[in-house]
Amino acid sequence: MLEHETIYILAIESSCDDTSAAVLMNDKVLSNVVATQAIHKEYGGVVPELASRAHQQNIVPVVDQAIAKANIDKKQLSAIAFTRGPGLMGSLLVGTSFAKSLSLGLQIPLIEVNHMKAHILAHFIDDDSMKPPKFPFLALTISGGHTQIVQVNGFFDMKIIGQTLDDAVGEAFDKSAKILGLPYPGGPLIDKYATTGNPHKFEFPIPKVKDLDFSFSGLKTSILYFIQKQTKINPDFIENNLEDICASIQYTIITILIKKLKKAVKLTGIKEIAIGGGVSANSGIRKALVDAQTKYGWKTYVPKFEYCTDNAAMIGIVGYYKYKNEVFAKQDVTAKARYLIS
């Protein structure tokens, strides 16, 4: 690769229920198109078979739109980057197959990307409103399927130092919302109602988990028993206390996350903290991270909202750095539903 070569990466993300395509010119985003799937609301959660079918319908128009918005010709593309995993196998297969076919057709390199690494490296997208963290830094990756603390020593040098032993933080939010009778996806609704509630009104237990690992299944169960007990006494309990319940749940989850981060900082001596993943769009968590700068002397990095949820721009930035290092995939590459950061 020439030092001053302009690199155009087409990125494809299809790990769950959002079909996304983006075009990056070097580390700058020219387009980032996301097609969401509304059908899952009817079922109170993502239905894998329906998700993969929707990806098949969406992928061609989404890629076409991304290239058109970037105002380039597909012949200018340097490489195709795609999400290999982790995620829903059916959804991943759609993106993987499409990326492999397009790469073959255009005779350009193929780049496979770990979805969770992409959430972390989204911070390195060239955007005026974002500054990238300095290596080494600690990344808190929080989503519907993952809760991890990752020590990031370089673009290709990452190590998980803490993770959930059961449910992810996104599940804790969504399942708590379901207990409260809120529609799917409930996590953002808990965040919304929490803004006007009293976070100290109801107390939920903080799980005692060793080292830097997390557990959210016990919290979820305690919320269920609490709501069952209170609604027996007063059938209108949820309706009368919704904002305070949501604020108390959110406060407990934030407390768990910050406690573990404090421990990680103490153990590693690293005070550069970045967050990523769909749940990092939560306003309470974002505020807690910003407040930690003055409270604990950390330097914290919070990505733009559009780079928190599943999107192809974050896949593209990993693709850019891999392209620069000539780390390409072969045509026999396959999707991986479970794909650990290593």
Helices and strands as residue ranges (DSSP letters): E 8-13, E 18-25, E 28-36, G 38-43, H 48-70, G 74-76, E 79-85, H 89-106, E 110-114, H 115-121, G 122-124, E 137-142, E 147-154, E 157-163, H 169-179, H 187-194, H 217-233, H 237-268, E 272-276, G 278-281, H 283-296, E 299-301, G 305-307, H 312-324
